[in-house]
Amino acid sequence: MRLASAVTAGLGLVGLLAGGVSAADRPEPPKEQRTQLSWGRCSADQKELNEAGAQCAEVPVPLDYAHPDGRTIKIAISRVKAKSPGERRGILLSNPGGPGGTGLANTLALRPALKDVADRYDLIGFDPRFLGESTPVTCGKAPRPTPPAETTTPRRDFEDSVRTARDTARRCQEHGDNAELLPHASTRNVARDMDAIRAALGERKLSYYGISYGADLGAVYTQLFPRRADRVVLDSSTDPAATQYELFQRSGAPAEAALDPQVRSDIRTVLARAERHPVPVQGQRLNAPLLRLIFKQLVQHEEYDPQLLSVVSDLKRAAAGEQIEPGPALDGFLDLLSSPELADSMTGGAIFMCGDGGWPAGGWPKDPATYWQNMQRSRATQPVFGPYVNGMIAPCAFWDGEPREPGTKIGNAVPLLMLQARYDNNVPYEGALALHQRLKGSRLITADIRSHGVYARGTAGLTPVPCADRAVNSYLRDGKLPAADFTCSGTDPKTEATR
């Protein structure tokens, strides 16, 4: 998932990269020392892992890979051992996206979709540095959100978002020892941590599944450690020539296209009211930025269309002055928006967006005027989502200092499998094609659906794409990539040249 709101010394691991030099730039060392890990029961919060008989441990990694003998931090990992020792392939890691998503139980969650393939791997979950049960970064306590006033304007709403972003930057950078930690929150360092996990487990290579930002993280890993990558699956990826802000901007047009004319008309009616008078629903006032956020979530998957219709119907009535009892879909969003944990949940995404020097998570304009101008220009062609995707001003606009490293330039021939939904309006299809061209050893499976994510959709209660699920499992089981790119249309694959 792409974040939808304005929403890690001395190891003795000789093979870890330092600074900005990649494995593609110099030979990988031939030997590594294996870290002795202390395995035990996972924390009480990890109910699914404990029920599955998993073990958890902490891997020490350098805070700063340019100074591997300096301060260390801990990366929390989990392991469900392979059930077929005689057929064991190795380790399978995963990342659920974000940036900022925790993943200690994520690989285990893939087990229903993996089927028998899960028995051939040690399923390894991990919380990226500074997130979840790894060495954390926490920001100063967020102030209680101020409810929208009865009247507002688009400019006033924008200025509120600027103040929030500036305050988040201050709370994060000034809290505790964050000034030392935050410069090392980057995708390249998470990829290095993944390689540290591999080395600590005594494995020569690792296999991997990542979705959205997790797919981009996997591509970064293949660039830094091409000879350490075994079977890699990248699901729903982005253009490696774009910044994170540009990626947000590019999601506006396909999201707009996902709305049928009647729904678009009703949404515009609601937004026109909310940009002057936030819509009152059960004691809350919903301004236009909040409504655009909700609508953006609901256009991601075809299966969400009934919920979108329900939410729009509720809001249209409320905007007309009716006292409504919201349906389950809108009620769920109201609960989320009133949650005191909401602001803290966005911290992980912010720190990686601000720590990356470019793709996949960085590259944010510093001048608030840039966002406002882009918002206003977008209204002509993207009246529903343009102001939202162009106005995603992150705390990075007010971050002190510059990222330690540039973004990652992708260009390698590591064999891997890519998946992409043709009508993905979160990370558009053209971005995956651009990455596919840079990953010269890749094969691309296209799903003719509107979705963010292709593999294992059934585990999330969505309609599976059987031919994509079969292709992923076949690759992870046998190591053979498809002979050519192809498209999954319904339940049957058809060959289609996409190179």
Secondary structure, 3 states (H helix, E strand, C coil): CECCCCCCCCCCCCCCCCCCCCCCCCCCCCCCCCCCCCCECCCCCCHHHHHCCCEEEEEEEECCCCCCCCCEEEEEEEEECCCCHHHCCEEEEEECCECCCCCCCHHHHCHHHHHHHHHHEEEEEECCCECCCCCECCCCCCCCCCCCCCCCCHHHHHHHHHHHHHHHHHHHHHCCCHHHHHHHCCHHHHHHHHHHHHHHCCCCCEEEEEECHHHHHHHHHHHHCHHHEEEEEEECCCCCCCCHHHHHHHCHHHHHHCCCHHHHHHHHHHHHHHCCCCEEECCEEECHHHHHHHHHHHCCCHHHHHHHHHHHHHHHHHHCCCCCCCCHHHHHHHHHHCCCCHHHHCHHHHHHHHHCCCCCCCCCCCCHHHHHHHHHHHCCCCCCCHHHHHCCCCHHHHCCCCCCCCCCCCCECCCEEEEEECCCCCCCHHHHHHHHHHECCEEEEEECCCCCCCCCHHHHCCCCCHHHHHHHHHHHHHCCCCCCCEEEECCEEEECCCC
